[in-house]
Amino acid sequence: MGFPSWAGTDKRANVQANELMIKLISDSTTPSEFKLFGVTRAKSVSVQSLSAVVDQGADVNLVDPQGDTPLSQFALCGNYPCVRYLILHGAQVNKREHSATPLIAAAVGGNVDCVKLLLANGAKISDVDATGANAFSAALRYANIQCIKYFISKGFSVSKPCPNGFMPLVYATASENLQCIRYVLSFGADVNAKGTGPSALGAAVLSGDNPSIVKFLIDNGADVHGPAWPGAEGYPPISMLEAARQSGNSKIISLLKKHGAK
């Protein structure tokens, strides 16, 4: 008899116990996007409950129907005691399912204590997800200041492109959080740096969502005359004004024109 795909890597593990583990950490009624903000059952799970399931034979490295591992779920939610318990009981700190490692999940959730614990137990700080983003990128994208501060203390630079070529300030801009953008700029990030992708202003204009961020970047020296998108693989560059017109935000269009964009 075959095992279900979520039965885990240890085929000796009790399938029924694995089902209990899935029920413990997963909520199939919760939209996946809400998991990014810690709205999962795993957040409130106690070590005692987790231990009871593992003692029954659940595989600590199983993958649930959504492609999540217990360690990633607990790291995402910031359930430090359960993260520690799983590591002590053989959870693979660099196991990836779908795209994110437990370390990247912890950075997405803004759980700096879990980030430190994972790194102390062998998590690879350089690992990237399917888009080429690493844990530093994830912390920036979700405006998790404490994680950003910690990664900078570990040697990450706001002036160097992330592994996929996008600049850290672009990820901070994607968070649409002015505090995060200010924080990255305070470490000397070049507001006009592009890497292989757009500048921070280009990213803000392309999103078309937040005129206040566009204004803030312009006030801090962003170049309205550069391309919003530099072009790649047969696609021509797009000017800031053209990108704003495509997004349809009249306030951003007015801001760009006011500062000389053509």
C-alpha positions in Angstrom: 0.0 0.0 0.0 1.4 3.4 -1.0 1.8 6.4 1.3 0.1 9.7 0.6 2.4 12.5 -0.7 2.1 14.2 2.7 3.1 11.1 4.6 6.6 12.4 5.3 10.1 11.3 4.5 10.2 8.6 7.2 8.0 5.8 5.8 8.0 4.1 9.2 6.2 7.1 10.7 2.7 6.4 11.7 0.3 7.7 9.0 -2.4 8.4 11.5 0.1 10.5 13.6 1.0 12.4 10.5 -2.6 13.2 10.0 -2.8 14.5 13.5 0.3 16.7 12.9 -1.3 18.2 9.8 -4.5 19.0 11.8 -2.3 20.5 14.5 -0.5 23.0 12.2 -2.8 23.5 9.3 -6.1 25.2 8.8 -7.5 24.3 5.3 -10.1 27.1 5.7 -7.5 29.7 6.1 -6.6 31.4 2.8 -2.9 30.8 2.0 -2.1 34.5 1.8 -3.1 34.9 5.4 -0.4 32.5 6.4 2.1 35.3 5.6 0.8 37.2 8.6 0.9 34.3 11.1 -2.9 33.5 10.9 -2.4 29.8 11.2 -3.2 27.2 13.8 0.5 26.7 14.4 0.8 29.9 16.2 -1.0 28.8 19.3 0.2 25.1 19.4 2.0 24.2 22.7 5.1 22.1 22.9 3.1 19.6 24.9 0.6 19.1 22.0 3.4 18.9 19.5 5.3 16.4 21.6 2.2 14.2 22.0 1.9 13.9 18.2 5.6 13.3 17.6 5.5 10.6 20.4 2.8 8.8 18.4 5.1 8.5 15.4 4.5 11.7 13.4 7.4 12.6 11.0 8.8 16.0 12.0 9.8 16.5 8.3 6.4 15.8 6.7 4.8 18.0 4.1 1.2 19.0 4.5 -1.3 19.3 1.6 -0.4 22.9 1.1 3.3 22.1 0.8 4.3 23.4 4.2 6.6 21.6 6.7 6.0 21.9 10.5 9.3 23.7 11.0 8.4 26.3 8.3 4.9 26.8 9.7 6.1 27.3 13.3 9.0 29.6 12.1 6.5 31.7 10.1 4.2 32.1 13.0 7.0 32.8 15.5 6.3 29.8 17.7 9.8 29.7 19.1 9.2 26.8 21.6 7.9 24.5 18.8 10.7 25.5 16.4 13.2 24.6 19.1 11.5 21.3 19.9 11.4 20.3 16.2 15.1 21.1 15.7 15.9 19.0 18.8 13.9 16.2 17.4 15.5 16.0 13.9 13.7 18.6 11.8 15.8 19.6 8.8 16.5 23.3 9.1 17.2 23.7 5.3 14.3 21.6 4.0 12.4 23.4 1.3 9.0 22.7 0.0 7.5 24.8 -2.8 9.9 27.7 -2.5 10.8 28.8 1.0 13.1 27.4 3.6 12.3 27.7 7.3 14.7 30.6 7.6 12.9 32.5 4.8 9.6 31.7 6.4 10.9 33.1 9.7 12.0 36.3 7.9 8.7 36.7 6.2 6.9 36.4 9.5 9.4 38.9 11.1 10.4 36.4 13.8 14.0 37.4 14.6 14.3 35.0 17.5 13.4 32.1 15.2 15.8 33.4 12.6 18.6 33.4 15.1 17.7 29.9 16.4 17.6 28.5 12.9 21.0 30.0 12.0 22.5 28.7 15.2 21.4 25.2 14.1 22.8 25.2 10.6 20.3 27.1 8.5 22.0 28.4 5.3 21.7 32.2 5.3 22.4 32.3 1.6 19.6 30.0 0.5 17.1 31.5 -1.9 13.5 30.8 -2.9 12.2 30.2 -6.4 12.3 33.9 -7.3 16.0 34.2 -6.2 15.1 36.1 -3.0 16.9 35.2 0.2 15.9 35.7 3.9 17.2 39.3 3.8 15.0 40.0 0.8 12.0 38.5 2.6 12.5 40.6 5.6 12.7 43.7 3.4 9.6 42.8 1.4 7.5 42.4 4.6 9.0 45.4 6.4 10.3 43.4 9.3 12.7 45.9 10.8 14.2 43.7 13.5 15.0 41.0 11.0 16.5 43.6 8.6 18.6 45.0 11.4 19.9 41.5 12.3 20.7 40.5 8.7 22.7 43.8 8.3 24.6 42.9 11.4 25.4 39.6 9.8 27.0 41.3 6.8 24.2 41.9 4.4 24.5 45.3 2.6 21.7 47.6 1.4 24.1 48.7 -1.4 24.5 45.2 -3.0 21.9 43.5 -5.2 20.1 40.5 -3.8 20.9 37.2 -5.5 18.2 37.8 -8.2 19.7 41.2 -9.1 17.1 43.3 -7.4 18.3 46.0 -5.0 17.3 45.8 -1.3 15.6 49.2 -1.5 13.3 47.8 -4.2 12.2 45.1 -1.8 11.7 47.7 0.9 9.6 49.8 -1.6 7.5 46.8 -2.4 6.5 46.6 1.3 4.8 50.0 0.9 6.1 50.8 4.4 7.7 54.2 4.7 9.4 53.3 7.9 11.1 50.4 6.2 12.2 52.5 3.2 13.6 55.2 5.5 15.4 52.6 7.5 17.1 51.2 4.4 18.0 54.6 3.2 19.5 55.4 6.6 22.2 52.8 5.9 23.3 54.6 2.8 21.3 52.9 0.1 21.4 54.7 -3.3 17.9 55.8 -4.1 18.6 55.4 -7.8 20.4 52.1 -7.8 18.8 49.6 -10.2 20.6 46.3 -10.2 19.1 44.2 -12.9 15.6 45.4 -12.2 13.8 48.7 -11.6 14.9 51.4 -9.3 12.9 52.0 -6.1 11.0 54.7 -7.8 10.4 52.5 -10.8 9.0 49.8 -8.5 6.7 52.3 -6.8 5.4 53.7 -10.1 4.9 50.3 -11.6 2.8 49.2 -8.6 0.6 52.3 -9.0 -0.7 51.9 -5.5 1.0 54.5 -3.3 1.5 58.1 -4.4 2.9 59.0 -1.0 5.8 56.6 -1.5 6.4 58.0 -5.0 6.6 61.5 -3.5 8.9 60.4 -0.7 11.3 58.8 -3.1 11.3 61.8 -5.4 11.8 64.1 -2.4 14.9 62.0 -1.5 16.5 62.3 -4.9 14.9 59.7 -7.0 15.4 60.3 -10.7 12.0 60.8 -12.6 13.8 60.7 -15.9 15.2 57.1 -15.6 13.2 54.1 -16.8 10.7 52.6 -14.6 11.7 49.2 -16.1 15.1 48.8 -17.7 13.9 46.3 -20.3 14.9 42.7 -20.8 14.6 39.8 -23.3 13.1 41.8 -26.1 11.0 44.1 -24.0 11.9 47.7 -24.4 12.5 50.0 -21.4 9.4 51.8 -20.0 9.6 55.4 -18.9 8.3 56.5 -15.5 5.4 58.4 -17.0 4.4 55.6 -19.3 4.4 53.2 -16.4 2.3 55.6 -14.4 -0.2 55.9 -17.3 -0.4 52.1 -17.6 -1.1 51.8 -13.9 -3.8 54.5 -14.2 -3.0 56.4 -11.0 -3.6 60.1 -11.8 -1.9 61.3 -8.6 1.3 59.5 -9.5 1.1 60.9 -13.1 0.7 64.5 -11.7 3.6 64.0 -9.3 5.9 62.8 -12.1 4.9 65.6 -14.4 5.4 68.2 -11.7 9.0 67.1 -11.4 9.7 67.1 -15.1 9.0 63.6 -16.2 8.3 63.2 -19.9 
